[in-house]
Amino acid sequence: MDPARSRAPIEQRALNCNGFLREEKEEAAGSRRDVGGRADQTIPDTRREEDNELNLPSLVTAYGSILRALGEDPDRQGLRKTPWRAATAMKYFTKGYQETLSDVLNDAIFDEDHDEMVIVKDIDMFSMCEHHLVPFIGKVHIGYLPNKQVLGLSKLARIVEIYSRRLQVQERLTKQIAKAITEAVHPSGVGVVIEATHMCMVMRGVQKMNSKTVTSTMLGVFREDPKTREEFLMLIRS
């Protein structure tokens, strides 16, 4: 990072970053209505593990119904255990509903007088599109400017896992990762970029094999300072 670059004091940058999140929460609370004027039914972020276990038989039954609706016989040899396999697989694909940020962080937040950029890039990501229930896969790049605290590097990948292992859209996933890092260590700024291939575009619809979707969320100094943002984008491309 260019030491000659003019930057706001660390405390001010962190305030700006957290202030942006407060504004976003207020906007979300005020706009939870759809076009028809009905209140939006928000899906809870977490589910109890015991509830998930109780739901497994229902998932198995549902997958059996899907097979019959497709004209298949769930009792034939190759499909006898498929409803159970599919149900347990879906549980794993959406295991992020049973995980919280505090569960993952544990004691991995450290006091450190370091205010230069920290980047972890090319984190593998697997998620499920909530519109078609098919996968989208790709890479996540994360950067943040610490504000007297740093996060254990492996925890950045774990944060990605929490939110990607849910039914998702890429835009929301990108923002959730950035917000979680802000909540964890209150940095001066956060940048998150996701590049992903969506099976709903590859296997159906337009069927474009090589298409990629790129989304980004910039908070704090990453949003306010073009030089900081450009440094982050340059480093994740290198």
Secondary structure, 3 states (H helix, E strand, C coil): CCCCCCCCCHHHHHHHHHHHHHHHHHHHHHCCECCCCCECCCCCCCCCHHHHHHHHHHHHHHHHHHHHHCCCCCCCHHHCCHHHHHHHHHHHHCHHHHCCHHHHHCCCEEECCCCCCEEEEEEEEEEEECCCCCEEEEEEEEEEECCCEEECHHHHHHHHHHHHCCEECHHHHHHHHHHHHHHHHCCCEEEEEEEEEEHHHHCCCCCCCCCCEEEEEEEEHHHHCHHHHHHHHHHHHC
